[in-house]
């Protein structure tokens, strides 16, 4: 157990070092969510009466800011596993596989690093949101919100690691990831209240862990809860999602890396 | 106990046999070279020995541990330096070694000292805090090798350690390999397709081709077994029959091939034969235009066991297929 923690930390340390050295990447990854919050946030400012009808008092941009924070988390973490493919191509993986560390610690180290990076990117988006006038009733909520973002990203980085370990090429990886990422975001109340979705869409959205994360973070930021889904239920759903994904990712990763690449 | 031992080791991918019934043993402390053309099965063997591939049949032991059932113990006993550079470009040299030290569970209180020592050994101390992206190919290779032996493995695997490096750098790397072998006395198992490299470094060589071991011996024995040195000469004027008749009287000359004015002479001590040739030619007033002496090289040994010098390797074959596919797509 002790050695699993140490080995996970070793891989985590290496991934973070690489992230720190890629300063341009940090900024590039911010462009898309920044456009979402600035452009979509203002484009749909006229929908304020609609969101007021479900009990939400502020501007539309304040309603959707939590959605964009989660968008940042989804995409940072679901893209995060791609370096698994590089590692296999350029031999780092073989180096790790021939050392005494366990296979699952490689997967766990990668996932923890991706989650932390995801939270860092999301906190930058929080900064942008504050800069364009989104207000936080309770600024101390930022700490538990980031904890939720890290937890949630752990699950999505699991998806990323599973796809990267199974895919043999960059093309397959990006194909599958794009197929997964955007629909999971769209099929959630990130941009529009859950109560106002057509029934069939709302039903699908309720099967999506992104939904519970968006609702939870929105409640933490604005104090308004929606659709009769309690914070406790949301935390429960996220926790189960993360546990399943982390377990599955460790298992699939261990199985796949033992096959020749 | 042998350091590396295989018993009837085979690995097939589908219907193709990558290696077929390979058995050999490497003594502790030996530098053993696996020599073979592209696609001969060198990498497959090294991947089985480093626990990256499971053999189809047979058994492989590294440092006494079975690669199938005791993979973890094998991984604790080996260092593996891959063919391509695997250092992280955006990390510094020192950070790369730190990563390697942690991967191999070097006790925390020893890590810094080990890294300092090894950096000195490979002469990278003054570059240790630069990003590897600024390193030359030779420096990266040195860092790779340093990473492979930081945890003082019992067996160090070097897969094509100098491929793609210029000749000066190659020689420098050989010096480092000799130096680390002297210092740590571990077993070194290397693969190469450079004859000179095998000749320079290895105590013993196994020549592998088509997934089978053709011969295992020391480089010297292999070259001696080839026997003859070859003297090529061309001459003008004079009576060639007399010349040939007298040459055939020299004991050391085994055989002479004649092609008009060109002679190819197979002899056992070429350097002693040449003055005798000149003596005879001046007596017969024959003018020697050119003369050369060739000693058998490992190349000759290699060719004699593997038959042909250059062949289409797998990558070349794939490139051809790929090329044909692209052409179809364009049309």
Interface residues (C-beta under 8 A of the other chain):
Chain A: X3 X6 X7 X10 X13 X14 X17 X18 X21 X22 X90 X91 X92 X94 X95 X96 X97 X98 X99 X100 X101 X260
Chain B: X47 X50 X51 X52 X53 X72 X75 X76 X78 X80 X82 X84 X85 X86 X88 X90 X91 X95 X99 X100 X102 X103 X104 X105 X131 X147
